[in-house]
Amino acid sequence: MIKTVRTAIWTVGLLVVMASPAAAQETFSVAPQIGAGLAVVGAGLGIGLLAKGAVESVARQPESSGTIQTLMIIAAALIEGLAFYAVIVCS
């Protein structure tokens, strides 16, 4: 439960950082670069945690490795899609 709340807070924080440059386009700011950097770092951390969980799951139940791998690839694609969206919005 606490992990879910912490993840939700980080997600909202990243969305606020990413959305702020889109609202202030008339002046030069470093905020878009910071937002894009945070999005890339967040995606890297997310994929790293995803891979860690998948490896631990396969170690516990090797017979379900196919299902775990499929779910991991889908989740990684969603994380990367969010990172690409953030970089496009911030640039």
C-alpha positions in Angstrom: 0.0 0.0 0.0 2.7 2.5 0.9 4.7 1.6 -2.3 1.6 2.3 -4.3 1.1 5.7 -2.7 4.7 6.6 -3.1 4.6 5.6 -6.8 1.5 7.7 -7.3 3.1 10.7 -5.6 6.2 10.4 -7.8 4.0 10.0 -10.9 2.0 13.1 -10.1 5.2 15.0 -9.4 6.7 14.0 -12.7 3.6 15.0 -14.6 3.6 18.4 -12.9 7.2 19.0 -13.8 6.6 17.8 -17.4 3.5 19.9 -17.8 4.9 23.2 -16.5 7.1 23.9 -19.5 4.1 23.4 -21.8 2.3 26.2 -20.0 5.1 28.7 -20.2 6.3 28.7 -23.8 6.9 32.4 -24.2 10.1 32.6 -22.2 13.4 30.6 -22.4 13.6 28.1 -19.5 15.7 25.2 -18.5 12.6 23.5 -17.2 11.9 21.5 -20.4 15.4 19.9 -20.2 15.0 19.1 -16.6 11.6 17.6 -17.2 12.9 15.5 -20.1 15.8 14.4 -17.9 13.6 13.4 -15.1 11.3 11.4 -17.5 14.3 9.5 -18.8 15.7 8.8 -15.3 12.2 7.7 -14.2 11.8 5.4 -17.1 15.2 3.9 -16.4 14.3 3.3 -12.8 11.0 1.9 -13.7 12.4 -0.6 -16.2 15.1 -1.6 -13.8 12.6 -2.3 -11.0 10.5 -4.2 -13.6 13.4 -6.4 -14.6 14.3 -7.0 -11.0 10.8 -8.1 -10.2 10.6 -10.3 -13.2 13.9 -12.0 -12.5 12.9 -12.7 -8.9 9.6 -14.1 -10.1 11.2 -16.4 -12.6 13.6 -17.6 -9.8 10.7 -18.5 -7.6 8.5 -20.1 -10.3 10.6 -21.1 -13.4 7.6 -22.8 -15.0 5.8 -19.5 -15.5 8.7 -17.7 -17.1 6.9 -17.3 -20.5 4.0 -15.5 -18.9 6.2 -13.3 -16.8 8.4 -12.4 -19.8 5.3 -11.4 -21.8 4.0 -9.2 -19.1 7.4 -7.7 -18.5 7.7 -6.7 -22.2 4.3 -5.2 -22.2 5.0 -3.2 -19.1 8.4 -2.0 -20.4 6.8 -0.8 -23.6 4.2 1.2 -21.6 7.0 2.7 -19.5 9.1 3.6 -22.6 6.0 5.1 -24.2 5.4 7.4 -21.3 9.1 8.4 -21.4 8.9 9.2 -25.1 5.7 11.2 -24.5 7.4 13.2 -21.7 10.4 13.9 -23.8 8.2 15.2 -26.7 6.1 17.3 -24.4 9.2 18.8 -22.7 11.1 19.6 -25.9 
